[in-house]
Amino acid sequence: IPALEALYKAWSSRATRVKYADFSLALQAACQKIDDYYEKTTNSPAYIMTMILDPREKLSYFAKNWSTELQADVLKCVEEVERFCQFNDVEDSAKYKESKSLSKGLSVLLRELSDDEDDEDVSDPALGLSEDPNRPWLRYLNEYINTKELVPTGWTAVEWWG
């Protein structure tokens, strides 16, 4: 998505310049083709999920380059991809129960380390962190999105997840 946007921006801006007049029709055709491919990215959540699952990026590209409305669409797309839950068999696995208790311990630890003296529940409906019994995976998705990951230098997203 970023590559398509960068190409479109560069070529569309040059298509109107006198210096590139001889290439104007070709640049316009290229921009149309880029637009066609860009529209195809909306038919599959794979492109968005690829960016979200990069632990260094997550939502940062969308926050920097897309409107608030489009960012909401990205979050909606991510929430609709319930394959995370199905792939990990989250509701029935011991891994889910273990991660749930570890997550609670992490929340307590973070609260202890916080400057905030308020010891109330850290659940924040605006962040979607309150547990939804119909979508238990949503809390963990939000925790992933809102956590800054430490990725060793030189590691790819695949190595980090692996």
Salt bridges, closest charged atoms under 4 A:
ASP54 OD1 - ARG56 NE 3.35
GLU79 OE1 - ARG135 NH1 3.63
ASP132 OD2 - ARG135 NE 3.38
GLU143 OE2 - ARG139 NE 3.06
GLU149 OE2 - LYS58 NZ 2.94
